[in-house]
Amino acid sequence: MKVRSMKLREAHKAPSNGRPSFCSVLWDQQARHLVTASSSDPTISIHDPLLPSAAPKLLRHHRDGVTALALSPNSTCLASGSVDHSVKLYKFPGGEFETNITRFTLPIRVLAFNKSGTMLAAAGDDEGIKLINTVDGSIARVLKAHKGPISGLGFDPNSEYLASIDSTGTLIYWELQSGSTIHTLKGIAPDLGLDPSVMNVIGWSPDGDTLAVPGLRNDVVMFDRDTAEKLFSLRGDHTQPICFLAWSPNGKYMATAGLDNQVLIWDVDKKQDIDRQKFDERICCLAWKPTGNALVVIDVMGKYGVWESVVPSSMKSPTEDIPNLHLKNSNGLLFFEEEDQELSVSGSLSDLGKDSLGESEPPSRKRIRKHSTFESDLEEDGFEEMSLPLKVKSHKKTHHMHKVSKEDASEGQKSKVTSSRFQMQEAFQPGATPMQPGKRRFLCYNMLGSITTMEHDGYSHIEIDFHDTSRGPRIPSMNDHFGFTMASLNEKGSVFANPCKGEKNMSTLMYRPFSSWANNSEWSMRFEGEEVKAVALGTSWVAAVTNLNFLRIFTEGGLQKHILSLDGPVVTASGFEDEVAVVTHAAECLPTNEQVLEFKVFNVCDGTQPLKGRLPLTPGSHLIWFGFSDEGQLSSYDSKGVLRVFTSQFGGSWLPLFSASKEKKSENYWVVGLNASKLFCIVSKNPELFPQVMPKPVLTLLNLSLPLASSDLGAEALENEFILNSMHLSQIQKQIEDMSSSCLDTTLLEDEAFNVEAAQDKCILRLIASCCNGDKLERATELVKLLLLEKSVRGAIKLVTVLKLPNLAERFNSILEERLLNESKGTMHSIFPSSTRHASAKDVAFPKISSSSERSNPLEPDCQSSPPKLSAPLFTKKAKLQGAKVEEGKAEANQTAKLDDIGKGKKIEEVKTVAKVNPIITGELKKVGELEQIQHTRPFNPFAQSSINQEKKASEVDQVQANRPSNPFFKSSVK
């Protein structure tokens, strides 16, 4: 065969010492640019192949020679590694510097992107492989098993394995999901010693079936993708070991460069070389043109050239019939396609499955093309088979046995698309935002303040700010050399954690108190082979949840107090006072792509677990925020925009209190926290999913609103207020009960409950008015039974009387009379206020009227809402504080004194409230002086027969209650 020669053009100056350098060259996706680099030159050159004489664009960001280049599959991101230990990212083809995405302790030798471009693998002389998430810049995993400098990396096109080779000739297959080694083949490639200009390389075939590795006999050895079994070799006229190889775009041809300064072109199916070229210097890197029949080469002196018409025109073009792997996904492993990158917006965006060591089931190691359905995947993989060591069967296969028909391939691809969409959610830290190259981001943002970080050259700068700047002196910033990616903040201090990193694959937890009487109160913990996934803070404890499903609890001083095993992989965690809440996966995703999550609440001080259960999510969504409200209620927010709050009602249930779908469609809401009535969030416009640190984000307060159906009365706002008030009152009553059982003062809570009761009655009165106007009288009857205060019931009677609804007024009178009679007979606890100051906690709750009293009235429907008790201690406490001493037998007469003690202003406000319900009521009050007179008389009783003078006599109160009026609509004159 005739040996041809070609001229090369200088891209980088040769080293002054004359020693060879390792140079790199690659094409972009459309073959519009060539990128070159040299280990003796810190400059990266971007060339125009159509104008080879034009000056290239130069990128000068490294401080030492560039040893590795990699371009993302869509040619938008360029990565470079250097002798200066750094890995940098640039925009392409513009060349704008983006970030220093990671650093090593020794020079970098090789870089590789995965098929979707979401993950970058980097390795070099320090024997560890870093898997870097290009979306947020986090280190997804560090792989360690090599005993020498790593010189070759390659993701298989199906994103199931990573192959690596070192300078000693050891080849390792890595399983990406678990990070474990599948096969280790020692001594299969030449031992290249310490010469950095010569490197062992590897290459996956475009269809992902075969891995090509330089052999020991100046040949190329092909290994099976799944079994790592040797298939065949390409052996020809190379007289020295092969130092570089590259597959053609369609996988039919291969180009190899050897230490003998030759480049050979191979027909892989025929296992023979079809062309060659001899060069003056050793070719150290080459790349096939993606869109034509050409090959670019570069030698150890920094000269490059393009070999045109590499494959004879009589043969199949190297770009014809390129395998289409676009639909092949990661089989539920590390990565996802670009269109699925919205799966996670808090915490890490990589699709790492469970991201643990041995937590998840290994994927099938059989061929993808052999599976036709997702079910057959599960059947063949069975759990028993997965628990056994991998057995490599010795069965010889020829290369053509690896080819499959397009129909079978497409069938297998559909299967993998089905299985890969059901991804278990990754762990995240509430209030943290993803990493953005060159920008400051949030490690924590909550109702108290924020923690931000920004990466500089080799370290990060962390700042802590409080929303209330008057709380005390500013917390000093700190330099972070650990690379913290998550944090939590409370009034006493802050806690930080980072993923596994370094040679020992260690994760670090650090607590930093804001003040302490002792020096050196800051402390840290390190976990070797264990990675912190979420952190939380409480009153006197620090918690960390790890990938080994451990909940680790420490004291503020750093004492390791508890280690608990969780039931599944962690999703997130949050703390409030004495309680830490943890969310974990309860099972694999459902076929409808629904996450199956559960939550547990642990009381750190008592050593108890007060709450546990399933965490509800909107179908097709995932959890993006989890925490406690200001009142301590457990809350969650999913990616569909639904906020849920846990309540003790109905044995413990989650109530949907907000839905973003009812707000503006063009806005996204990044949740910060909530209280009893408001949601605190940061609003961002689509497509932004999280806030930027600069400019400083503004908290937006949104009203909590349940996803109510459209009411036939159009009173959804009132119904929403009614439900929220009920929930708030129930929560306060539970707190009163808990504090009473602990013999604590409940005065403040009782005051709050009284105010909520008054607000609830006002809401119910407005609902009754709406029902009357809409002719929904039965609903109005149900509502009047829910009124909490006696004067509110009387206000409702006056309302319907003015609206000229006599039948409804009579029903309301009957309900009120039943309450008064039941009180007088002692058949239930006090319905209306009593003089007892110290009541039990049950008096504050919502006990129901005896059902027998309702059945005694034939006018009432069979199924009616039972009225709640009125809060005796809440209604009487103000009179008690004034020093009033009353007796049990004069309870009704003392009603007037209690109202007097409440004050004129409050009584006027309550009367005006009733008047506001319907303007007609206002006409009944003829002058302001009458309002003053009402303050000093008994509350209006529409069925009382006695005169005002008789009402002033306390001794006749019982007689007034006992006598049924002849006309229930009789209105007493007010003078």
N, C-alpha and C positions, 0 to 999 in steps of 0.2 A: 504494500500500500504506500502510495506517495505521501511523504510528510510535507505538509504545507507550513508556511510561516506567515506571521502578520506583524505589523508595526504597532507599537503601543505609544500612548501619549502620557506625559507626566501629569499626575494628579496631585502628588505630594512629593516633596523633596526627599531624596534618599538620605538616610542617616549619615552624619559626618564621619562616624567611625567605620562606615562601610558594612556594618553588620546588618543582616536581613531583619525586616520588621514584618509583623503580621498586619496586613492591610485588608480592609473590608470593602465590598461593593454590593449594591442591590438596586433593583428597579422599583418604581412605584407601580400601582395597579394598572394604570393606563399606559405605561412605558413612556411617559412624558418627561421623566426625570431620572437621573442616575445619582446615587449618593455614595461617596467614597470617604474612607477614613484610614488613618495609619497609626500604629502603636508608637511611632516616633514623632507624631505631629498632633498637637492639641486641637487642630482645626478640622471641622467637618465641611466637606465640599458638596454642593448640590449642582449638578451639571445638566445642561440641556443637550440631549443626545443628537438633536437635529442641528445644533450649532456647536460642534465640538471645539471650535476655535474661540468661542465666546468665553469670557471670564466667568467662572462659577460663583455661586453665592456661598459665602463663607460663614460658618457658625463658630464663634470663638467664645466658648463658655467653660471648657475644661481647662484645668491647669497643667495637665500632662497628656500623654498620648492617648488616643481613642482606640480601644481594643475591640469594641463590639458595637454593631448597629442592628436595629430591628425596626421594621415598619409595620404598623397595624394593617390588618387585611383590607380595610377601606382606604388606606393611604392618607389618613388625616392626622396621625400621631407618629412621630419619630422618636425612638428611644436610643440613647447612646450610653455605653459604659467605658470606663477609663482606668488608666493606671492610678489616677488620683482617688480611687475607691468609690466614686460617686456614679449614680445612674440618673440621667437627666431626661426630661421629656420636652419635646418641641411640637409646635403646630407645623403641619406639613400641607403644602409645599412652601409656605411663607417663611418657616424657620424661626418663628417667634418663640423665645424661651418660655416654658411653662413652669417647671418646678424641678427641684432635686427630689425625686420620688423616693430614693433610699440611698443608704451608704453601707459600704462593707469595710472590713478591717484590712483587707488586702485587695490587690487589683482585680477588676472584673474582667472576665474572659469571654463570656457568651450571654446573649439575650435572646428571648423568643416570646412572641405573642401567641395566644391561643387562637382558635379559628374565628371566634366572635370579637376578638380584640379587647375583651373585658379583663383579661388577666395577662400579666407580664411575668415571665420567669427570668430570674437573673442569678448568675453563679460566677465563681472565679476561684482564686487561689485559696480562699479560706474554707473550702470543702462543704459549704452549705448552700442550698438552693432556696432562694426567697420567691414565693408566689405573691405577687403584688397586685392588688385590686386597682385597676386603672381608673375606676369610677370615683372612688373616694381616697385613693392613695394608701389604704391600709395594707398591712402585711397579713395576708390570709393564712399563710402557713410557712414554716421553715422546714425543709426536708434535709435530713442528715443521715448519710450512710457511706459516702465516699471517703477514701483514705488518701486522696491526692487531689491536685487542682482539677476542677471540672472544666472541660473544654468544649463539650457539645450538649445541646438541649433540644428537645422537640416534643411539642404536644401532638398527640395523634389527632388526625382530622375529625375524629368523632368525639374528642374531648373527654375520653374515658381514662387515658393513660398519659403519663409524661415519661419520656425516655431520657436518660442522661449517661454520659460517658466521661471518664477522666483520663488524665495523661498516662496512667498506668495500664490502660486498656480494659478497665472494668466497666461493664454496661449494666445499668439498673433500670427496671421497669417500676414505675410508681403508680399506685392507684390513687387517683386524685381525690376521691371522696373521703377516704380514711387517712391518706397521707402515708400509707404503709408501702413497703417494697413488695412487689409481686414476684419478680425474678431478679436474681443477681448472677451475672455471667462474668467470671473473672478471666482475664488474660486472653480475651478474644480479639483484641486490637493491639497494635504495636505500642510498646512502652517508649514514649517519646522523651523521657528524661525531663530536663529543666529548660529546654529551648522554648521560649515563649512564641517564637515565630512559626512553630509547627504545632498543630493541634489535631487531636482526634475529633472527628465530626460524625454526625449521624443524620439520617434523612428519612422521613416517612414518605411512603408512596402517596400520591394524591388521593387514592381511594381509601387509604388508611389500613390496608391489609398487610403491608410489608414494611419492615424497618431495615434500612441499608446501613452497614457499618464497615469501615475499612478493616480488611483482614490481615492475617500475619504472613500471607504469601503474596504480597503485592496485589491483592485482589479485593473485591467487594463481596461481603457475605450478607445474604438476605435472611432475615429472621421473621418468623410468624408473629403476627400482632398479638395474639392471645396466649399462645403457648411458649413463645420465645424459642421455638424450635428452629434449627437451621433448615432452610428450604433449599437454597442453591447458592452459587457464587458466580461472579463475573471475573474471569481471569484471562488476561490477554498479554499485551506487550509492555506493561509497566515493569520496569526493572528495579524499582525501589518502592517503598510503601506509599500508599495513597494518603494524601494530606487534606483533600477536600473532595466533596461529591455533591451533586445536585440532580434532582429528578426534573424531567421536562414537565410542562403544565399538564399534559395528559397522562403522564406516567409510563409512556411507551419507551422513552429514551432516558439515558443517564449520562451525565458528563462527570468525569473524574480527573483530578489533578494529582500528580505524583511528585515525589522528591526528585524524580529524574527529569524534571522540567517539561514533561509532556502533559498534554490534555487529550484524553480519549473520549470519543462519543460512542455509546453502547446502545444496541437494540436489545432491550431487556428480555423480550420474549424469546429471541433467538440466542441470547447469551453470547453475543459476539460484538466486537467493536467495528464500527462502520466508518470512522474517520478519526484523524488525529492531527495535532499541531505540536511543533517543538518550539520552545521559547528560550531566550537567552538566560532568563532568571526563573526561579521557581514561581509558579502560579499558586498563590495562597488562598484565593477566593474566586468564585465564579457564580453567575446567576443567569438563568434562562429568561429571555424576554417574554413577558406575559402575553403579548399580542402578535408575535411574529416568530419567524425561524431565525433566531439570532441568540448569541451567547456573549455576555460581557465577562471579561476576566481582568484581574489585577495581580501584579507580581509583588514580591517582597521589597522591591525598590520604589514602590508607589506609582508605577506606571500601569495604565489601564487601556483597554481597547475592546471593540465590539466585533465579534466573529459573526459575519453574516452568512446566511445559507448554510447553517451547521448541518442540517439533515438534507441529503440529496433530494432534489425535486421529485424524483421518481418514487420516493417513499412518503408515507403518511406524515402530514405536518405535525410538529410537536404541540400545536395548539388545537388540534382537531379532536373532538370527542372528549373534552375535559370532564372528569367526573363531577356531578352536581351534588355537593354535600350540603346545600343550603338548608335542607329540611332536617338533616341529621342534627340532633341536639345532644345534650350532655348526659342523657340517660339518668336524669335526676341527680347529677353530680355537681361539679363546682360552678359551672357557668350557665348563662342563658343568652338567648339571642338578643340583639339590640332592641327589638321591638318589645321585649319583655322586661326592660330595665326599670319599669315603674313598680316592680313587685315590692320594693322596700325603699322607704325614704327616711328612716331614722336608724341610726346605727349603720352597720356595714351593708353595702349594696351588693356584695358578692353572693352568688347563689351556692352556698357551701353545704347544702343539706344540713346535717347536724353539726358539721365542723368539729368533730371530736375524734378521739382515737378509739375506734372500736365501738362507738355508740350505735352506728347505723349498719344496716345490712350491706355487705359488699355487692356491687352490681354483677350482673351476669357476665361471665367471661367467654360466653359463646358468641358466635358471630351475630351481628345485628341482622344480617340478611336471613338468618334462619328463623326469625320470629315474625309471625304474621299478625299477632294480636298481643295486646297488653296482658291478657290473661295467660297466654302461653309463656310469657316472660316470667310471671310469678310461679307458674307450675314448674318450669324447668329449673328455676333458681332455688327452690325449696329451702326452708330454713335449716334443715338437717344438713343438706349439702354445703351450705354456706359456713356451717360451724366446723367443717372438716378442713384440714390443710389441703392446699391446692395440689392435685395430682396431675402431672404432665404425662399424658399418654404418648408413647412413642409410635407415631403413625406418620409415614412418609407421604408427602403431598408434593405434587408438581405445581409449578406456579400458575398454570392455567386453571387449576382447580379452584383458585381464589376468585375467579371472575364469575359474576352472576348476571343474569338477565336484568334488563331495566325494570321489567315488571316486578321481579322479586325484590329488587332494591327499593322501588317506590313503596312496595307493601311494607317492608321493614321500616322505612322512614316514617310512614304513617303511624306505625306502632310506637316508635320512639317519641314522636310528637305527642301522642296521647299520654304516654307515661311521664314525659318530662314536664308537663304542665302542672302536675300535682306536686308542688314543691312545699316542703315543710318550712315555715317561716324561720328566718335567721334571728338570732338574739340581737337585741338593741337596747340602748340606754335612753330612757325617757329624757327629753329635753336636749339631746345632742343632735348636731347636724353633720352631714357627711363632709369629708375633707374636700376642699377645693384648692387646686394648685395656686400658690401665691396669694391666698386670701385667708383672713382670720375666720375661724369658725367657732361655734359653740360646743363646748364639752358638756355644759349644763345650762339650762334656762328654766327657772321656776318662779314661783310667786314671790320669792325672797330676793333673788338677784340672778346673776349669770357668771359663768366661767368661760373665758374665751382663750384660744390658743392660736398661734401662728408659727409655722415652721421657718426657721432660718437655716443657716449653713451648719447642719449637724446637730442642732438642738431646737427647742421650741420655747416661745415666750408666752407665759400664762398670766392672765389678769383676772382678778375677781372684783366684781362691781355689784353693789346693792341698789335696788330700785329706790329705797329710802336713803338718801345720802345723809340724813341727819342722825342715823342710828349710831354713829361713832366714827372713829378715824378710818381712813381708807386702808384696805388690806394691801400690803406691799406685793408687787408682782414677783414672779419667780421664773428662773430658767429651768426648763425641763429637758433633762438629758435621757429620760426613759422613753419618751415618745408616747405620752399618755393620750388615749383616745376616748376616755369616758370619765365622768366625774359626777359627784352629787354634793349638794350644798344645803346647810341649815344654819341656824343662828349661832351654833357653837364652833363649827369648823367645816372642812371640806375633805373629801376623799377622792383619790385618783387611782386609775388602773390602766394598764396597757396590755396588748396581746403578747403572746409568746414571741420572743426575739432573742438574738444573741446566740453564741455558740452552745450554751446550755439549754436553749429553748425555754427560757424562763419568763414568767409573767409577774409583774410587780404591782402591789397594792400599797398606797401611801396615804396616811391620814395627817392632816395639817390643822391643828386647832387654831382658832383666832386669838385666844388668850389663855394663859395658864400661869399659875403661881410658880411652877417649876420650869427650869431651863431645859432645853432639849426635849420638849414634849412631843415633837413630831416623830412619827414612827413609820416603818415600812415592813412589809412582808413579801417574800418571794416564793413563787410556786414553780418548781422544776417539772416540766412536762405536763403542767396543768395551766389552763388559760382562764383568766377572769372574763366573764361575759357581761356582767351587770353588777352595779354597786348601789348601796342605799345607806341612808343615815337615819338615826332616831335620836331620842332624848339622851341616851347614854350608851349608845352602841353603834358599831359599824358593821355592815354586812357586805359580803361578796359572794356571788354565785358563779360557779366555774363550769367548764365543759365536761368535767367528770360528774356532773349532777350533784355537787356538794354545795350546801348553803353553809358558809363559814361566818360565824358571828364573833366579833371582837368587842372588848370594852373600849372606852375612849382612850384609855392609857395604853392599849395595845395588847391586853391579855387575850389569848385565844380561849374563848369561853364555850362555844358550842360548834359542833360540826354535824350537820344533818344531811342525810341522803334524800334527794328528791325523786319523784316517781318517773320523771322524764326529762328530756333536754330543756334547758331554760330558754325562755323567750325574753323575759324582762323582770325587773324587781323595783319596788318602791317602799319608802318608809314613812311613818308618821307616829311621833311620840314613842310609845312602847311597842308598836306593831310594825312588822315587816311583811309585805305581801309579795308573793312570787308567782309568776305565771310560767307554766311548763306545757310542753306538748303531751297530750294524753294518748294520742294515737296518730297513725299516718293520716294524711289528708283523705277526705271523702272523695268518691268519684265525681262529685259536683265541685271539686276544687275548694272545699271548705276546710279551714284549719280546725283541728280538734284540740282545744286548749282547756286547761283547768287552772284554777287559782287556789292558793292557800294563804291564810293569814296566820302568822305566828306572833304570839305575845312574848317578847323576849324576857321581860321581867318576871312574868308568872310561869313561863315554861309551858304555855298552853297553846292550843290551836283553835281559836274561836270560830273561824270560818273556813270552809273549803267548798269547792263545787266546780261545775263547768263554767267556762267564760263564753257567753254568747257573742257571736259576730254576725254581721250582715252577710248573707250568702255571697261567696266569691270575693270576700274582703280579707284583710289581714290586720292585725293589731298594730297601731302606730303610736299610741300613747297610753300610759297606764299610771295611775297615782291615786292620791287622796284629795278630797275637797278640803276647804278650809275648816270645815266642821268634822273632818275625819271620815267621810264616807268614801268607800272604795269606788273608783270611777275608771272607765275605759273609753277609748275613742278609736274607731276603726277607719280603714282607708276609704270606705264609702261615705264617711262623714257623719256617722251616728255616734252620739255620746250616750253612754249608759252609766247609771249610778246604782250601786247595790243598796237595797233596803231590806230591813227585817220583816217587812210585810209579806204575808202569804208564805211564811216559813223561810224567807230569804229569797228575794227575787231581784232581777236587774230591770230597772225602768229606763226606757229610752227618753232622755230629756232634751235632746237636740238632734236635728237632722239638717245637715248642710244642703241637702237637696231642696229645702224650702227657702234657702237663701239665694244669693246671686250666683248664677251658674259660672260666671267668669272668675270667681274667687275661690281660693283655697284657704283653709283655716288650720293654722298650726297651733295646737292646743298648748297652753301654759298651765292652766289650773281652773278652778271654779269655786264658787261658794253656793249658798242656798238658792240664789236667784239668777246669778250671772255666770256666763262662760267667759273666761279670760283667754284670748287668743291673739295671734299675730296674723293679719290678713295679707295674703300675697296674691298677685294676679297670675292666672294661668299663663304659661305652664309651670311657673315656679311652685315648688312644693314645700320649701322651707325658707326662713328669713336669712338675710345677710347681716353680719355684725355691723357693717357700715353701709349706709347711714344707720344710726341706732334705731332699731325697730320700735314701733309704737304699739302698746297693748290696746286691744279693742275689746270692749265689753258687749257681749251679745246676751239677750234675754233667753233664758231656758224656755223651750217650748216643746211639748210632746207632739209626736206625729199624729194628731187627732184627725178623725174623719170629718168631712164637711157636715156641719150640723144643720138640721132643718130650721134652726132658729138663727143661724149665723152668729152664734155666741161662742165660737171656738176660743176666743181670747179669755172669756170669763171661765169657761170650763178648764182651760189650761191653768189659770190662776188658782182655781179651786183645787185641782189635783196637787199642784206644787205646795199650796198652803197645808194641805192634809199631810203631805209627806214631811214637810218641815216640822209641823206640830208633832207628828209621830216621833220624829227624831229627837226633838226636845224632851218629850215625855219619857223616852227611853233613857236619856241622859239624867233626867230628874230621878228616875227610878234607881239608876245605878248609883247616883250620888247619895240618895237617901239611904240605900242599903249600906253605904260606907259611912253614914252619919256625917256627911258633909253639908255645908250650907248651900241651899238651892235657891236662895232669894233671887239672884240675878237671872237664873233660868226661868223661874216662875214669872218674873216680870216680862221676859221675852215671850213666854208662852201666852201670857195675857194679851200682849199686843198682837200676836199671831191669831189668837182666837177672835179678837175684835175685827181684824182684817178679813178673816175667813167669813164671819157673819156678814160683813158688808158685801163681800163677793156673792154670797148666797142670796142676799136680798136683791142684788142686781139680776141674778139669774132668775129669781122668782118673777121679777118684773118683766123680764124677757119672755118667760113662759106665758105669763098672763097676756101679754101683747100678741103672742103667737098662738093663743088658744090651746096651750099644752097644760091643762089644769092638773092632770094627774101627775105630771112631772113636777109641777109646783108643789103639790102635796108631799111628794118625796123629799123635796128640797127643804121644806119647812121643818121636817123632822131632823134635819142635820144641823139646824141652828144651835149654837152652843150657849147663848145667853138668853135669859128670860125676856129682857127688854127687846131683843132682836125678834123674838116670836111675836111680841105685842106690836112691834113695828110692821111685821109682815101682815098681821091682821088689819092694821090701819090702812096699809097699802091696798090690799084687795077690796077693802070696804070703799075706799075712795074710787077704785076702778070699777065699782058697781058690779062686783061678782059675789052675790050673797051666798050662793051654794059653797063656793070656795072659802069664804069667810067663816061659814059655819063649821066646815071641816077643820079649819085652823083653830077655831075656838075649842072644838072637841079635843084636838091634840093638846092644846095648852091645858084644858081642864083635866085631862088624864094625867098629865105630869103633876099638876097641883094635888090631885086626889091621891096619886101614888105616893107622893111625898108625905102627905098627912097620914096616910095609913101605915107608913113605914115599910112598904113592900119592896123598896129598893134603896140604894144609897142616895144621898141628897141629889135631887135633880137641879134645884136652884140653890143659891149660896146659903151656907150655914155659918154659924159663928165659930166653928172649930178651926183654930189656926193651924194646928199641926195635924194634917191629914196624911193618910197613907199615900204611897206612890200610885196605888190603883185609882185613887180619886182623880188623878190628873189624866188618866188614860181616857179611852172612849168606850166605857161600858154601855151596854144596850138596855133599853127599857124591857121589862118583862113582856114576853110575847102574849101572856094571858090578858094583859091590859089592852093590847091592840085587838085581840079577837073579841073582846067584849063590845066593841063598837061595830055594829053591822054595816055601817056606811063605808068602812075602810076596805080596800081591796085585800085579797088573800095574801099577796106578796108585797110588803112595803118595807122600806128601809127603816130600821130601828133607830130611834134618835139617840145620839150620844149623851152621856151625862155632862152636866155643866161642871166646870172645874171649881169645886168649892174653895180650896185654899187660894186659888188665884183670884177669885172674885172677892174674897174677904180680907186679903192680907193688908190692903191699904187702910181699911178701917182699923184693923188691929194695930198698925203702926202708929195711928193717931191716939192710941190709948183707950179706945172704946171697949168697954166691958159689957158683954151682953149675955143673956141667959138663953138656954135652949128653948124654953117655952115661948120666947118673944122673937122668934126668927123672922117672921113676916113683918113685924113692926120695925125691926132693926134694918130691914131692906132700905127704908128711906134714909136712915142715918148713914148707911154705907155709901149710898149714892151721893149724899151731901159731902162726905169726906173725899170722894173722888174729885170733886171740884166742879165749879160752875162751867168752867171752860170745856171740860171733857163731856159733860152732859149736853151742853149746847151743840158740841160737835156731833154727838151721836144722834141728836134729834135732827140736825141739819142733814146728816147722812141719809136718814130715812126720807127726808124731803127731797133729796137729790134723786132718789130712785124714780120718782115720778113728780113732775112739776105740779100736778093737781094737789099733792099733799100740802104744798106751800100755801095754797089758798085757804087751807083749813086753819092756818095759824094767822090770826088777824093783826097781830102786832108783836113787836119785839118784847114788850112787857109780859106777854103771855108766856114766852119762852122762860123768862125769869121765874114766873109763878110755877111752871112745871118742875123746876129744879127743887122746889120746896114741898112738893106734894108727892103722893104715891104715884108710881108709874101707871100710865093709863090702862084701865081695865074695862074693856068694852062690854063686859057682861055684868058689871057691878050695878046694883039697884040703889044702893045707899047714896046719900048726898055727900058733898065734899066735907061737910062738917062731921058726918059720921065716919068718913075715912080717917080723919085725924085722930080718932079714938083707937088706941092700940088694942083695947079689950074687945072690939067688935070685928077684928080682922078675921078670926076663925069663922064667924057668922057669914062674912062676905064670901069666903071660899066655899062654904057649904051650900049656899043658895044658888040655884041655877037661874039665870035671868030669863024673864018671860020673852024678851026681845034681844037676841044676841047681837043685833046691830045697833042697839041703843047707844047713842053718843052722849057722853056726859058733857055738860057745858063747862067751858074753861074760862074762868074769870080771873 
